[in-house]
Amino acid sequence: MAEFKYEITERIAVLSQSANGWERQLNMVSWNDREPKYDIRDWSPDGTKMGKGISLSHDEMAILKGILEELEL
């Protein structure tokens, strides 16, 4: 498996926390020295391990925001 680099450039919010301490977070993350993207994924309590997640560009996040504003939650 190829090595990759990441840097959390901004911690935005904790969306939930499981009983084992892992947190689902919304952050800005730079992957492999690229421009940071919005990123939603689970992180271990010490921040050294991550689960599967999704990264969204600014434009994708703007589209998602518009969709969420229209939903009745």
C-alpha positions as a Markdown table, in Angstrom:
| # | Residue | x | y | z |
|---|---|---|---|---|
| 1 | Met | 0.0 | 0.0 | 0.0 |
| 2 | Ala | 1.4 | 3.4 | -1.0 |
| 3 | Glu | 2.2 | 5.8 | 1.8 |
| 4 | Phe | 0.2 | 9.0 | 2.1 |
| 5 | Lys | 0.5 | 12.2 | 4.1 |
| 6 | Tyr | -2.3 | 14.2 | 5.7 |
| 7 | Glu | -2.5 | 17.3 | 7.8 |
| 8 | Ile | -5.6 | 18.4 | 9.7 |
| 9 | Thr | -5.5 | 22.1 | 8.9 |
| 10 | Glu | -8.7 | 23.0 | 10.8 |
| 11 | Arg | -10.9 | 21.2 | 13.2 |
| 12 | Ile | -14.5 | 22.2 | 12.5 |
| 13 | Ala | -16.8 | 20.0 | 14.6 |
| 14 | Val | -17.3 | 16.7 | 16.3 |
| 15 | Leu | -20.5 | 15.2 | 14.9 |
| 16 | Ser | -20.7 | 12.2 | 17.2 |
| 17 | Gln | -18.8 | 10.0 | 19.6 |
| 18 | Ser | -19.0 | 6.3 | 20.0 |
| 19 | Ala | -18.7 | 4.3 | 23.3 |
| 20 | Asn | -15.1 | 3.3 | 22.4 |
| 21 | Gly | -14.1 | 7.0 | 22.2 |
| 22 | Trp | -13.9 | 7.3 | 18.4 |
| 23 | Glu | -15.3 | 10.5 | 17.1 |
| 24 | Arg | -16.9 | 11.3 | 13.7 |
| 25 | Gln | -15.4 | 14.7 | 12.9 |
| 26 | Leu | -15.7 | 17.4 | 10.2 |
| 27 | Asn | -12.3 | 18.8 | 9.5 |
| 28 | Met | -10.3 | 20.5 | 6.8 |
| 29 | Val | -7.6 | 18.0 | 5.7 |
| 30 | Ser | -4.7 | 18.4 | 3.3 |
| 31 | Trp | -4.0 | 15.0 | 1.7 |
| 32 | Asn | -0.5 | 14.5 | 0.2 |
| 33 | Asp | 0.3 | 18.3 | 0.4 |
| 34 | Arg | -2.7 | 19.2 | -1.8 |
| 35 | Glu | -5.2 | 22.0 | -1.1 |
| 36 | Pro | -7.3 | 21.2 | 2.1 |
| 37 | Lys | -10.8 | 19.7 | 1.6 |
| 38 | Tyr | -13.7 | 19.2 | 3.9 |
| 39 | Asp | -13.4 | 15.8 | 5.4 |
| 40 | Ile | -15.9 | 13.7 | 7.4 |
| 41 | Arg | -14.6 | 10.5 | 9.0 |
| 42 | Asp | -14.1 | 8.7 | 12.3 |
| 43 | Trp | -10.9 | 9.3 | 14.3 |
| 44 | Ser | -9.5 | 7.3 | 17.2 |
| 45 | Pro | -9.3 | 9.0 | 20.6 |
| 46 | Asp | -5.6 | 9.8 | 20.2 |
| 47 | Gly | -6.0 | 10.9 | 16.6 |
| 48 | Thr | -3.5 | 8.4 | 15.2 |
| 49 | Lys | -6.0 | 6.1 | 13.4 |
| 50 | Met | -8.8 | 6.9 | 11.1 |
| 51 | Gly | -11.7 | 5.2 | 9.6 |
| 52 | Lys | -13.2 | 5.4 | 6.1 |
| 53 | Gly | -14.6 | 8.8 | 5.2 |
| 54 | Ile | -15.3 | 11.2 | 2.5 |
| 55 | Ser | -13.6 | 14.4 | 1.3 |
| 56 | Leu | -15.4 | 17.2 | -0.4 |
| 57 | Ser | -14.2 | 20.2 | -2.4 |
| 58 | His | -15.5 | 23.6 | -1.6 |
| 59 | Asp | -17.9 | 23.4 | -4.5 |
| 60 | Glu | -19.2 | 20.0 | -3.5 |
| 61 | Met | -19.7 | 21.2 | 0.1 |
| 62 | Ala | -21.7 | 24.2 | -1.2 |
| 63 | Ile | -23.9 | 21.8 | -3.2 |
| 64 | Leu | -24.4 | 19.6 | -0.2 |
| 65 | Lys | -25.2 | 22.6 | 2.0 |
| 66 | Gly | -27.9 | 23.7 | -0.4 |
| 67 | Ile | -29.4 | 20.2 | -0.4 |
| 68 | Leu | -29.4 | 20.0 | 3.4 |
| 69 | Glu | -31.0 | 23.4 | 3.7 |
| 70 | Glu | -34.0 | 22.1 | 1.6 |
| 71 | Leu | -34.5 | 19.0 | 3.7 |
| 72 | Glu | -37.0 | 18.8 | 6.5 |
| 73 | Leu | -35.0 | 17.3 | 9.3 |
